[in-house]
Amino acid sequence: MKKGYQVAIVGAGPSAIFAALTLSGAGVNEIAIFERGKDIDGRKRGRGMELLCGWGGAGAFSDGKLTLTPKVGGFLSEVVPETELRNLLKKADDIYISFGAPKEVQGQSSDKTEALYQEAKQAELEFIPMEIRHLGTENCVPLLKRIRDAIRDKVDVFFETPVKEILVDGGKVTGVLLQNGSRVEAQYVICGPGRAGAEWIKNEVEHLGIPSVPSPVDIGVRVEAPASILLKLTDIAYEAKFVYYSKTFDDRVRTFCMNPYGEVVTETIDEIVTVNGHSYANRKTENTNFAILVSSTFTEPFRDPIGYGKYIARLANLLGKGVIIQRLGDLLDGRRSTPDRINRCITQPTLTSATPGDLSFVLPYRHLKSIIEMLEALNRITPGIYSRHTLLYGVEVKFYTNRLKLSSTLETDIHNLFLIGDGAGITRGLIQASISGMIAAEEILKRMGKSS
C-alpha cells in the first residue's frame, strides 16, 4: 500500500466499481479501493456481512435487475438533467452488456402495458412502467469477476481493510484513516459504502458537519404467492411497480423487487435478520414474491430512520428468532400462524427457515393497515393475491442514510469529497448506483484535465 493516491474510493459495490472503471479507463493510475469485505473469489452467499460486503457489494448475490428508467431506483433525477441522466443510463447499461449482461430486455412498452396502467388507476394504484435487464442471481458473480479482472492491474484494491474515518483539513478532503491506524493521503475521496455502511456514513457526515435531512423509513413485508396468481403482472411488466396511498393514513406504499418464480431469502446486517427476495435466470420455483414497503417520513426531533428500522427488525428477531412467516388469513383473523397451518397452506414457502408467528406483534398498526389496503387494491387487478393462503414474511427493511446536501456532481460541501450509491442515500438500485459512480468520476477527470 502506498502512502498516497490521487483518488481513494471507499467501498467496492457497483457505485465504487463504476467510478474506478471510469477513472482507470481515462488513464488515471493512482487509484485505491478500500473494502471491508472479501474479493469476489473469496465471497460466499452466507450470512451477515459475507452476503452484503466485498467486491460487488450487496449486488453480488442479488437477482441482478438493471432498471432502465430514470424514474425508478434512486433520486439522481433531482440533481441531474433528465437528458444527461438518460445518456448516462445508456452508457452504464452498455458497460454491463460488454461484461456479459444479457441483451434481452423485460417489460417493454406494449398495448398490454397501457391497459394495465389504466386498470391500475381504477384500483387507485399508480403503475410505473419500466424496462428491466435481468441478470439473474447466478449470473451476477461471473459478471463481477470479469470486471474485477479488467481493472486488476489498473487499480489497487485492498480487501478486509475498513475505513475508520474521512480526513479533512481546511474544508478540503485529504485522505482516509483506516481501521488499522494507517493514514492514506488522497487528492480526491469517493465514498460509496453501500447500504451496509449507511450507519457509518451517517455518523461520518454528522462528524464532518455535512448538512442532511432524515430519509423516509421503508418498512414492510415480503409477499409470496403462487406464480400463476401474479402471471398477468409478470408477463406484462416482469417486475410490476405499483404505488398506493393508504386510505387510512395517506402513507405512500409501494411494491418493490418482484421476483417471478423466485425465492425468499434472508439478509443479516449487524446481527439483525431481515427478509429479501431473489430470482434466477435459469431456475424456477412455483412461487413469485415481492415486497410491500410503507414509507414514513418523520420530522423533528427524530433524526434516526436507520435506528427505527433496526428496532422493528430486532423485535421480529426477538419473537421469531429470525424472520417471521404468517398466512394472510391468520393475520386477518387475529391469530398467529403455526407450523401446522403453514403446512396446510396452498402456497408452500420457499424460505423454510422462517418461524410461523404473528406479525401484528411486530409491525405498527399503521404499517399493517397500509399493507392490507395495498393487497386489497392489488387484488382488483390480480385476483387471488388477497387470499388467506398468501404468505407474508417480516420484516423487510431498507436502510438509507440521511439525504445529504450534494452538488449536481455529487460533491459535498467539503472540497473533493464525493458521496455515491445506496449508502449515501441517493440511489436505490444497481443501475443508478453505477451511474452515481460515473458522475463523480467524470467530475474528477474534468478537474484533472482528462476526458472519459
Residue, then its C-alpha position, 0 to 999 in steps of 0.5 A: m500500500k502506498k502512502g498516497y493516491q490521487v483518488a481513494i474510493v471507499g467501498a467496492g459495490p457497483s457505485a465504487i466499481f463504476a467510478a474506478l472503471t471510469l477513472s482507470g479507463a481515462g488513464v488515471n493510475e493512482i487509484a485505491i479501493f478500500e473494502r471491508g469485505k472479501d474479493i469476489d473469489g473469496r465471497k460466499r452467499g452466507r450470512g451477515m456481512e459475507l452476503l452484503c460486503g466485498w467486491g460487488g457489494a450487496g449486488a453480488f448475490s442479488d437477482g441482478k435487475l438493471t432498471l432502465t428508467p430514470k424514474v425508478g431506483g434512486f433520486l439522481s433525477e433531482v440533481v441531474p438533467e433528465t437528458e444527461l441522466r438518460n445518456l448516462l443510463k445508456k452508457a452504464d447499461d452498455i458497460y454491463i452488456s460488454f461484461g456479459a449482461p444479457k441483451e434481452v430486455q423485460g417489460q417493454s412498452s406494449d398495448k398490454t402495458e397501457a391497459l394495465y396502467q389504466e386498470a391500475k388507476q381504477a384500483e387507485l394504484e399508480f403503475i410505473p412502467m419500466e424496462i428491466r435487464h435481468l441478470g439473474t442471481e447466478n449470473c451476477v458473480p461471473l459478471l463481477k469477476r470479469i470486471r474485477d479482472a479488467i481493472r486488476d492491474k489498473v487499480d489497487v484494491f485492498f480487501e478486509t481493510p475498513v475505513k475508520e474515518i474521512l480526513v479533512d483539513g481546511g474544508k478540503v478532503t485529504g485522505v482516509l484513516l483506516q481501521n488499522g491506524s494507517r493514514v492514506e493521503a488522497q487528492y480526491v475521496i469517493c465514498g460509496p459504502g453501500r447500504a451496509g455502511a449507511e450507519w457509518i456514513k451517517n455518523e461520518v457526515e454528522h462528524l464532518g458537519i455535512p448538512s442532511v435531512p432524515s430519509p423516509v423509513d421503508i418498512g414492510v413485508r415480503v409477499e409470496a404467492p403462487a406464480s400463476i396468481l401474479l402471471k398477468l403482472t409478470d408477463i406484462a411488466y416482469e417486475a410490476k411497480f405499483v404505488y398506493y396511498s393508504k386510505t387510512f393514513d395517506d402513507r405512500v406504499r409501494t411494491f418493490c423487487m418482484n421476483p417471478y418464480g423466485e425465492v425468499v431469502t434472508e439478509t443479516i446486517d449487524e446481527i439483525v435478520t431481515v427478509n429479501g427476495h431473489s430470482y434466477a435466470n435459469r431456475k424456477t420455483e412455483n412461487t413469485n414474491f415481492a415486497i410491500l414497503v410503507s414509507s414514513t417520513f418523520t420530522e423533528p426531533f427524530r433524526d434516526p430512520i436507520g435506528y427505527g428500522k433496526y428496532i422493528a427488525r430486532l423485535a421480529n428477531l426477538l419473537g421469531k428468532g429470525v424472520i417471521i412467516q404468517r398466512l394472510g388469513d391468520l393475520l386477518d383473523g387475529r391469530r398467529s400462524t403455526p407450523d401446522r397451518i403453514n403446512r396446510c397452506i396452498t402456497q408452500p414457502t420457499l424460505t423454510s427457515a422462517t418461524p410461523g408467528d404473528l406479525s401484528f406483534v411486530l409491525p405498527y398498526r399503521h404499517l399493517k393497515s397500509i399493507i392490507e389496503m395495498l393487497e386489497a387494491l392489488n387484488r382488483i387487478t390480480p385476483g387471488i393475491y388477497s387470499r388467506h393462503t398468501l404468505l407474508y414474511g417480516v420484516e423487510v427493511k431498507f436502510y438509507t442514510n440521511r439525504l445529504k446536501l450534494s452538488s449536481t456532481l455529487e460533491t459535498d460541501i467539503h472540497n473533493l469529497f464525493l458521496i455515491g450509491d445506496g449508502a449515501g442515500i441517493t440511489r436505490g438500485l444497481i443501475q443508478a448506483s453505477i451511474s452515481g459512480m460515473i458522475a463523480a468520476e467524470e467530475i474528477l477527470k474534468r478537474m484533472g484535465k482528462s476526458s472519459 
